[in-house]
């Protein structure tokens, strides 16, 4: 998918090319973080089984509407209320039982989820959009493709600044990063923490894109001031293994 | 069927040289050296060496052309995407290869030019992109792909054969 119609011969090789509104991805990227947050809260991790007490309560709730005494819409609202209360109670009991690092692990869980979502997107993007491109010769070539083509596809602009120490570390600076463009905050310090989850998905996209092109890397991001974002890529191997 | 150059085998090989999908339509192929699936796997393994040997010289495009000829009828053609995924197509020139040899006067593969395979590889690539764009596709999986849609698409490509060559 792409924002703008590419040059005419695109139909020749790609009958599935589709285009969508640019606001769509903005809204999606903004809405993604609260969505994943809610998912992380309701089902702590996909790897762990759902606690039996919780699943029992879920069963109770599922059985509730079948009771014939109360009218339909009322039971529905009741059941939704009970679900929310049960989740909050389980969450609070969990926080009470665990050491104070629980909030950190929850945040880490959220970050991991967002990052792995982006990872898949990155892999797909590269497979799709590096098709008609010449072969990558070195890591810098790969990073350039990321900064110019992939960045333009996802965020409608190129990276503003690319720095490298020529030893496998690349620093990408975007002065007006699209997902952060509409954000503002009254004070400076919490803004960076609040914006951090919104940078995880793009981090994943970068890591996925690089790994699809044969560069294993670690990606971290931070925002120095609100619409700006800085991504640091640390590559693990020296040459693309394509 | 015998007069048209057909595609009996399409293989998709992953970045770590892991088999992703192997389509074979009419194995065993009579009167060729490709009779068992073991032959096929041996053959596909040997194509990987050709990919690796030619990679340093391949800086421009993804088409690896004719990898090698297998016998009088069969030949293996290759393609490697920028993401390191390899496609191998085995072409069966059928029984008309002798006439093609006499008219064109070339060696094996004389009836098919390497450029003829390009649209085939492009459509395989399109199908592969569709496959990995599926949100349920597991990129880390070491298993072979079991997608009905993908199988059907590759079967269609194989049956369509090489456009413009007959």
Contacts between the chains, C-beta under 8 A, distances in Angstrom:
chain1	res1	chain2	res2	distance
A	13	B	122	5.2
A	13	B	126	6.9
A	14	B	126	6.8
A	15	B	126	7.5
A	16	B	126	7.1
A	16	B	130	6.9
A	120	B	135	7.2
A	120	B	139	6.6
A	123	B	132	6.8
A	123	B	139	5.7
A	124	B	129	7.6
A	124	B	132	5.8
A	124	B	133	5.0
A	126	B	82	7.6
A	126	B	83	6.1
A	127	B	81	7.2
A	127	B	83	5.5
A	127	B	85	7.8
A	127	B	128	7.4
A	127	B	129	5.4
A	127	B	132	5.6
A	127	B	133	7.9
A	128	B	129	5.1
A	128	B	133	7.1
A	130	B	81	7.4
A	130	B	82	4.1
A	130	B	83	6.6
A	131	B	81	7.1
A	131	B	82	7.4
A	131	B	125	6.0
A	131	B	129	7.3
A	133	B	82	6.1
A	134	B	59	7.1
A	134	B	60	5.3
A	134	B	61	6.5
A	135	B	58	6.3
A	135	B	59	5.6
A	135	B	60	6.7
A	135	B	61	7.2
A	135	B	62	7.0
A	135	B	82	6.0
A	136	B	82	6.2
A	137	B	59	6.2
A	212	B	83	4.7
A	213	B	82	6.7
A	213	B	83	6.2
A	214	B	15	7.0
A	214	B	83	7.4
A	214	B	84	5.6
A	241	B	15	7.6
A	241	B	84	6.9
A	242	B	15	7.6
A	242	B	55	7.9
A	242	B	80	7.7
A	242	B	82	6.7
A	242	B	83	6.9
A	242	B	84	4.2
